[in-house]
Amino acid sequence: MDDYAVLTDSLLNIKKLNNYNLWIYENIKNALGKNIIEIGCGIGTIIKLMLKKDNKITGVDINDKYIKFLTKYYKNEKNLKFIKSDIINLPKKVKGKIFDTVVMVNVLEHIKDDDKALKIVNKLLKKNGKIALMVPAFNMLFGPLDRSVGHFRRYNKNQLKKLLIRNGFIIQDIYYMNFIGFFGWFLNVRLLRKDYTPQTQSYFFDKFFVPIIKRIEKLLKPPFGQSIIAIAIKK
């Protein structure tokens, strides 16, 4: 069985959540420069939203199938290229290049040594370049689904802030996102012990709840959430 089967199913499910993905993009778009690298681009869900005429994007993923698919799908996009690599070997693949923005959406939690990963990310950025991060929140929510998709951990805001600061970043903004999702994850993963994402529930949430929740959270950042958004600047 494909080691990435559960993760791929999850990514395909998430890709269909148009309102949710747009919400993620809206949280990171102000950090995006002209030369962007997305580490852990998966099947291209966020790249599709970031792709504009006046920017260049490098998509990186460790999964060869994802890279082959994206390379073929975007073969006519001159300002978009894809690289198969893990975070450790990435500097060799982009030798001599520095980026305005590094994007990592639900990726850092998959990397065992997150300190080392952020040190490498820092070196990929130009001075005052930015990292746009989204990570799952709260280890109390860690459960079978986290394990099945390869998560090593979840974070709280203070942990993530300290992690970024000690690896050469200045915090521009950091906050919890999706307070309703916190309860949904707690129910499905912690109480019901599910190791998969309920599709019907996800689509219902995306269609009816996300448009309302994102308006609320735009006005008032919640004290907790399913995820954390962090924007940080290289010193």
C-alpha positions in Angstrom: 0.0 0.0 0.0 1.2 3.5 -0.8 2.7 5.1 2.3 1.0 8.4 1.3 -2.4 6.9 0.6 -4.2 8.3 3.7 -2.4 11.7 3.3 -3.4 11.8 -0.4 -7.0 11.0 0.4 -7.0 13.8 2.9 -5.4 16.2 0.4 -8.0 15.3 -2.2 -10.8 15.9 0.3 -9.3 19.3 1.4 -8.8 20.4 -2.2 -12.6 20.3 -2.7 -13.2 22.7 0.2 -13.2 25.9 -1.9 -14.3 28.2 0.9 -11.8 26.8 3.4 -8.9 27.0 1.0 -9.7 30.5 0.0 -9.8 31.4 3.7 -6.3 30.0 4.2 -5.1 32.0 1.2 -6.7 35.2 2.5 -4.7 34.7 5.8 -1.3 34.5 4.0 -1.7 36.6 0.9 -0.3 39.8 2.4 2.9 38.0 3.1 3.5 36.9 -0.5 6.2 38.5 -2.5 7.1 38.1 -6.2 9.4 35.1 -5.8 7.7 32.4 -3.7 8.6 28.9 -2.7 6.0 26.6 -1.3 7.5 23.7 0.7 5.2 20.7 0.9 3.0 21.9 -2.0 1.1 18.5 -2.1 -1.3 18.4 -5.0 -1.2 22.2 -5.6 -4.2 23.4 -3.6 -2.6 26.6 -2.4 -0.5 27.1 -5.5 -3.6 27.4 -7.6 -4.7 30.4 -5.5 -1.2 32.0 -5.3 -0.5 31.9 -9.0 -0.6 35.4 -10.5 0.9 36.8 -13.7 3.6 38.9 -12.0 5.0 36.3 -9.6 7.3 33.2 -9.8 6.5 30.1 -7.7 8.6 27.1 -7.0 6.6 24.1 -5.6 8.5 21.5 -3.6 7.3 18.2 -2.3 8.9 14.9 -1.3 6.2 12.8 -3.1 7.3 12.0 -6.6 3.7 11.3 -7.8 2.6 14.8 -6.7 5.5 16.5 -8.5 4.9 14.6 -11.7 1.2 15.4 -11.7 1.8 19.1 -11.0 4.6 19.4 -13.6 2.3 17.9 -16.2 -0.8 19.9 -15.1 1.1 23.2 -15.2 3.3 22.5 -18.1 2.3 25.8 -19.9 3.0 28.0 -16.9 6.4 29.6 -17.4 6.6 31.2 -14.0 5.9 27.9 -12.1 8.3 25.0 -11.6 8.3 22.0 -9.3 11.1 20.2 -7.4 11.1 16.8 -5.7 13.0 17.2 -2.5 12.9 17.0 1.3 13.6 20.0 3.4 17.2 18.9 4.3 18.4 18.6 0.6 16.4 21.5 -0.7 19.2 24.1 -0.6 21.2 22.0 -3.1 18.2 22.0 -5.4 17.8 25.8 -5.3 21.4 26.7 -5.0 22.1 30.4 -5.3 18.4 31.3 -5.2 16.8 33.4 -2.5 13.1 33.9 -2.1 10.8 36.7 -1.0 8.4 34.3 0.7 8.4 30.7 2.0 5.0 29.2 2.3 4.4 26.1 4.5 0.7 25.2 4.9 0.2 22.2 7.2 3.8 20.9 6.6 6.0 21.8 9.6 4.2 19.2 11.8 5.3 16.5 9.3 9.0 17.2 9.9 10.7 15.5 12.8 13.3 18.2 13.4 11.3 21.4 13.0 14.2 23.5 14.4 16.5 22.3 11.6 13.8 22.8 9.0 13.3 26.5 10.0 17.0 27.1 10.0 17.1 26.0 6.4 14.0 28.0 5.5 15.7 31.1 7.0 18.7 30.6 4.6 16.3 30.4 1.6 14.9 33.8 2.3 16.4 37.2 1.3 16.8 39.8 4.0 13.4 40.8 5.4 11.8 37.9 3.5 8.8 36.3 5.1 7.6 32.9 6.1 3.9 32.2 5.9 3.0 29.2 8.2 -0.1 27.3 9.0 0.2 24.4 11.5 -2.3 22.3 13.5 -3.0 23.6 17.0 -2.9 22.0 20.4 -1.4 18.7 21.3 -4.5 17.9 23.3 -6.2 17.3 19.9 -3.5 14.9 18.7 -5.1 11.6 17.7 -5.3 8.8 15.2 -5.9 11.1 12.2 -2.7 13.0 13.0 -0.7 9.7 13.2 -2.3 8.4 10.0 -1.2 11.4 7.9 2.3 11.6 9.5 2.1 14.3 12.1 4.8 14.4 14.7 3.1 17.1 16.8 0.6 19.9 17.0 1.5 23.4 18.3 0.3 26.1 20.6 0.9 29.7 19.8 3.6 30.2 22.4 5.6 27.1 21.2 5.5 28.2 17.6 6.5 31.8 18.5 9.5 30.6 20.4 10.4 28.1 17.6 10.4 30.9 15.0 12.3 33.4 17.2 15.2 31.0 18.0 15.6 30.2 14.3 16.1 33.8 13.2 12.7 35.2 12.7 10.8 38.2 14.0 7.1 37.6 14.5 4.8 39.9 12.4 1.6 38.2 13.3 0.4 35.0 14.9 -3.1 33.8 15.8 -5.4 30.9 16.1 -7.8 30.1 13.2 -11.0 28.2 13.0 -12.4 27.9 16.5 -15.4 25.8 15.3 -12.9 23.3 13.7 -11.4 22.9 17.2 -14.6 21.2 18.4 -15.1 19.2 15.3 -11.5 17.8 15.5 -11.9 17.1 19.2 -15.2 15.2 18.5 -14.0 13.2 15.5 -10.4 12.5 16.4 -10.1 12.5 20.2 -13.6 11.2 21.2 -14.6 9.1 18.3 -11.0 8.1 17.5 -11.4 8.5 13.7 -8.3 8.2 11.5 -9.9 9.7 8.5 -11.6 13.0 7.5 -15.5 12.6 7.3 -16.1 13.9 3.8 -19.8 14.8 4.1 -19.2 16.6 7.3 -16.3 18.5 5.8 -18.3 19.6 2.7 -21.2 20.8 5.0 -18.7 22.7 7.1 -17.1 24.3 4.1 -20.4 25.4 2.5 -22.3 26.6 5.5 -19.9 27.4 8.3 -16.7 28.8 6.8 -18.3 31.9 5.2 -19.7 32.8 8.6 -16.7 31.9 10.8 -14.2 33.7 8.7 -16.2 37.0 9.0 -16.3 36.6 12.7 -12.6 35.8 13.0 -11.7 38.7 10.7 -13.2 41.0 13.4 -12.1 39.1 16.5 -9.3 36.6 16.7 -10.3 33.6 18.8 -8.4 32.5 21.9 -8.1 29.0 20.4 -8.6 27.2 17.1 -7.9 24.1 15.0 -4.9 25.8 13.4 -2.4 28.5 13.9 -1.4 31.1 11.3 2.0 32.7 11.6 3.7 35.4 9.5 7.4 36.0 10.4 10.2 38.1 8.9 13.8 37.0 8.5 16.1 39.1 10.7 
